[in-house]
Amino acid sequence: MAVLLHPTCFPNIATLAVLIQKEVLWEVYDNYQKQTYRNRYHICTDQGLHKLTLPIRHLGNAHGRQRYRDVRIDNTYPWQKQHWRTLQTAYRTSPFFEYYEDDLAPLFEQRFTFLLDFNWESLAFLCAVLEIPPAFVKTTGYSTEFKDGLDCRFLVNAKKDFPFNQASYIQVFGDRHGFIANTSTLDLLFNEGNNAKNYLQKMPLEFLK
């Protein structure tokens, strides 16, 4: 049974757990909405939970809503340099950051025009390093209902809580802030390395019911 998800920026652990355990169909015909993981991802820093956001070029009310696939990144702001420096500062002392650093760095050097293109590349990076088959089957149109499987598009909402039983793992600043759940999978990767795939495979998915 397929699970319908949004392609997001460096997808969080809940999303990657679904991808690794289920057949996934990616929603690409929806309208862009604010306050979602479409253009943000969460990491852990010495200050606790930190939100990294990709700046978006908004059309304004006169043009109405934008399709997610048409949303452009605002590259007048040096967001890539800022994000990369933040990741280096947050995870330089983690066990596996240096192991993945050279493969990750190009995503913050290449210029991207469309948000969805960057999100695909961030997903492709995670699939490659976790040795997950890059299954990028996409929708061919938009529907408010999904009758061919489980509709989990709610996972894109950065403000929506849902039942998520996540086992803790050692985070860089866990001694200061405790365990921070459902961050970007980057956090899991930098702290757990090769064990990240096994961790995701064993993740309970009660929120799919």
Number of C-alpha atoms within 10 A of each C-alpha: 9 15 19 23 23 25 24 25 27 27 27 23 23 22 23 22 21 21 21 21 14 13 14 23 21 19 20 20 17 16 13 17 15 11 14 19 25 24 23 20 22 24 23 24 19 14 10 16 14 15 13 17 17 21 17 16 14 14 12 9 7 6 8 9 14 16 13 19 16 15 20 19 22 17 15 8 12 11 17 18 11 12 15 16 12 16 18 14 12 21 23 15 14 19 15 17 22 15 11 15 14 9 12 18 12 10 15 16 11 10 12 18 14 17 23 22 17 22 20 15 15 19 20 18 19 19 18 12 16 18 12 15 11 13 14 13 11 16 15 10 9 12 11 7 8 14 9 10 13 17 18 18 15 15 22 23 15 15 11 10 9 11 9 15 14 17 11 11 14 14 22 21 19 16 9 11 15 12 18 19 21 18 20 24 24 26 26 25 22 23 21 20 19 15 12 19 20 13 16 22 15 13 19 16 16 10 12 13 7
